[in-house]
Amino acid sequence: MQKRNLRHRVEYTKNKHSRAVCKENTIIIRLARNLSKTEEQDHIQSLLRRMTHLVLQENQKEEIDPFRYLLGGGDSQTVTLASGRKYILSLKPGLRTKAEMTLRGWNITVSPQVRRARLHRFFWSLISKSELRRVTQLVHAINMETYQAHIREVRLSFATTQWGSCSPKGVIMINTALLFLPPRLLRYVIVHELAHRRHANHSATYWREVERMMPNYRKPYMELQGYRLPQI
């Protein structure tokens, strides 16, 4: 388990309410306007205590970080999906960042100007594009088994804050990170999002709809809480 050394800094804002976020192991406390010095200290201590607790809770979770070796300076890595599919990503320096597909993965040219976060997203986008067809077929197959709802489009993309989403127009988004987790968790998220075609909320009625199609949904739901998405 990787420990995180937390720092913090204070920012003064014009907002009505104070809040805190954590970015790159730094807790950023954004103070509301018109606070007295005593109120500022109270807000700082309260938010720092609360955010530290939340970060430590997250630290207990297993991070989905398949590209760590490449992002740490490695020049070649094999990533393996839960399906057993393997992709080889090989890096070399060049004028601009681009990828050439091979029989087993990609040869990736990396510009010296590219930032780590952009490169990280680029890796995720390659997996997303390659696996989109398979995931789309899976979503439609599960939909036919369950709700038979209208689906306008299936999207596969990496997100740092959600496992999936369902728009009012029927666009289902599945987080690419799920492809590195046990297939039962991917299936749960798909059923979860399809249920939103019936109820666009998380009401008791919505959860009964999920349970109707997946009676044991609580088990994968709880299992999913043991993972955390990498922050880019």
Secondary structure as the mmCIF struct_conf table of DSSP 4:
data_model
#
loop_
_struct_conf.conf_type_id
_struct_conf.id
_struct_conf.beg_label_comp_id
_struct_conf.beg_label_asym_id
_struct_conf.beg_label_seq_id
_struct_conf.end_label_comp_id
_struct_conf.end_label_asym_id
_struct_conf.end_label_seq_id
STRN STRN1 ARG A 7 TYR A 12
BEND BEND1 LYS A 14 LYS A 14
BEND BEND2 LYS A 16 HIS A 17
STRN STRN2 ARG A 19 LYS A 23
TURN_TY1_P TURN_TY1_P1 GLU A 24 ASN A 25
STRN STRN3 THR A 26 LEU A 31
HELX_LH_PP_P HELX_LH_PP_P1 ALA A 32 ALA A 32
BEND BEND3 ARG A 33 ASN A 34
HELX_RH_AL_P HELX_RH_AL_P1 LYS A 37 ASN A 59
TURN_TY1_P TURN_TY1_P2 GLN A 60 GLN A 60
BEND BEND4 LYS A 61 LYS A 61
STRN STRN4 GLU A 62 GLU A 63
TURN_TY1_P TURN_TY1_P3 PRO A 66 PHE A 67
HELX_RH_AL_P HELX_RH_AL_P2 ARG A 68 LEU A 71
TURN_TY1_P TURN_TY1_P4 GLY A 72 GLY A 73
BEND BEND5 ASP A 75 ASP A 75
STRN STRN5 SER A 76 THR A 80
TURN_TY1_P TURN_TY1_P5 ALA A 82 SER A 83
BEND BEND6 GLY A 84 GLY A 84
STRN STRN6 LYS A 86 PRO A 93
BEND BEND7 LEU A 95 ARG A 96
STRN STRN7 LYS A 98 MET A 101
BEND BEND8 LEU A 103 ARG A 104
STRN STRN8 GLY A 105 VAL A 110
TURN_TY1_P TURN_TY1_P6 PRO A 112 GLN A 113
HELX_RH_AL_P HELX_RH_AL_P3 ARG A 116 GLU A 145
TURN_TY1_P TURN_TY1_P7 THR A 146 TYR A 147
STRN STRN9 GLU A 153 SER A 157
BEND BEND9 THR A 160 THR A 161
BEND BEND10 TRP A 163 TRP A 163
STRN STRN10 GLY A 164 CYS A 166
TURN_TY1_P TURN_TY1_P8 PRO A 168 LYS A 169
STRN STRN11 VAL A 171 ASN A 175
HELX_RH_3T_P HELX_RH_3T_P1 THR A 176 PHE A 180
BEND BEND11 LEU A 181 LEU A 181
HELX_RH_AL_P HELX_RH_AL_P4 PRO A 183 ALA A 195
TURN_TY1_P TURN_TY1_P9 HIS A 196 ARG A 198
BEND BEND12 ALA A 200 ASN A 201
HELX_RH_AL_P HELX_RH_AL_P5 ALA A 204 MET A 213
TURN_TY1_P TURN_TY1_P10 PRO A 215 TYR A 217
HELX_RH_AL_P HELX_RH_AL_P6 ARG A 218 LEU A 224
TURN_TY1_P TURN_TY1_P11 GLN A 225 GLY A 226
STRN STRN12 TYR A 227 ARG A 228
HELX_LH_PP_P HELX_LH_PP_P2 LEU A 229 GLN A 231
#
